[in-house]
C-alpha cells in the first residue's frame, strides 16, 4: 500500500457560543475553521483526521501540514506508522505538533480500515466503556457552577471539573459552593489553568484538599517544574500536570525525574497523535501513575482520544469539555454519554465515526493541496 495524495479541506465552524476556559484562551465565539485531512492510498482506503478547534483555526496550521508533512507521506506505506512518526517529528519546528497529530491519526485510521477493526483493537483493547466527567467553562458565579454540577450528578456522570475564574478567593468560593451543592460523595476536580503563583497555589490546594477534591490540575505555570515539586510535597491531594507545553514524549521525563506531578496528562492534538499518547500512557504506567486524557479540541480528536482510553489500563475518566457547541462539530453522530454516565468503545473500522460530508461540502472555504 502506498500514499498517493494528501489534502486538507478547510471548512467553516459557525455558531460557536461565547466561551472562556482561562487566561490562556480568552473569550472566543462566532466562527472558526476546521481542516478535514484526507490521506489517500492506492488501495482505495482514505484516512481522515480533523485539524483545528473552535479557538484555534486550522487556517494557521493547515498550510504547514501541506508544505512540510505531505512530502514526508507521499509514496510511503501508511502502515509503517512508527517509521513515519519518526520522520514527521523531524519536521516539528516547521510544521508544529498539531499537524503531526492529525497526520498520525489519519495513518491509524487507514490501518483500522485496512484490517476492518476499530483502532483500539489494533492498540490492544483493555475496556469497552469508561466513566465520563463534565469539564466546565468559566461561569458567571458560584451559583452557576453549583447548578451545572448538580445537573450532571443527576444524570449519573461520574464527576465534575471546575475551570474557575482564576482569582484565588473567588476560586475557593466556587469550589465550596459546588461541594455544598453536590454533597460529600460526588467526585470533583479543579483545573486552575496555570493561573497561580506558588503561595496562591498552596492556599487553593489546601482549601480543595479539605473539601475532598479528587485532583488538582495545573495550578502553576505549565513549565514550572521547580514549584510543582514543592507543591506536591506540601499537599496530599494528587497533582495533575504535563498537559502543556505542546511537545512530544520527551517532555514528560523532567516531570517524572523531579517528582513534580502525581499524574501525567495529554491528548492527540497537543502531544502529536495516537502514537505519542500510547507511549506516554505506558511511560506513566511504568511509574504506577495515571495518564488522564485531555479533551482534543475537535470531534475527531476526541474520537482518537477515546480509542486510546479504551486501550490503556491507567486512565480513570473521559473528559467532556463544555459547552458542546464549542467542542463538537463535523460528525453525523458525536460521542454520546449514556444514561449511566459512560462512553463506549467505537465498533466500526478505523476511527469508526462518520464525517458529515454534506456539512463539510456546504461550509468549504478552501482545499489545500
Secondary structure, DSSP 8 states (H G I E B T S, - for coil): --EEEEEEEEEEEEEEEEE--STTT--EEEEEEEEEEEEEETTS-EEEEEE--SSS-HHHHHHHIIIIIHHHHTTS-TT-HHHHHHHHHTTHHHH-HHHHHHHHHHHHHHHHHHHT-BHHHHH----SEEEEEEE----SSHHHHHHHHHHHHHTT-SEEEEE--S-HHHHHHHHHHHHHHH-TTSEEEEE-TT---HHHHHHHHHHHHHTT-SEEE--S-TT-HHHHHHHHHH-SSEEE--S-SS--GGGGHHHHHTT--SBEEE-TTTTTSHHHHHHHHHHHHHTT--EEE---SSHHHHHHHHHHHHH-SS---EEEES-GGGT--SBSS-----TTSEEE---SSBT---B-HHHHHHTEEEEE-
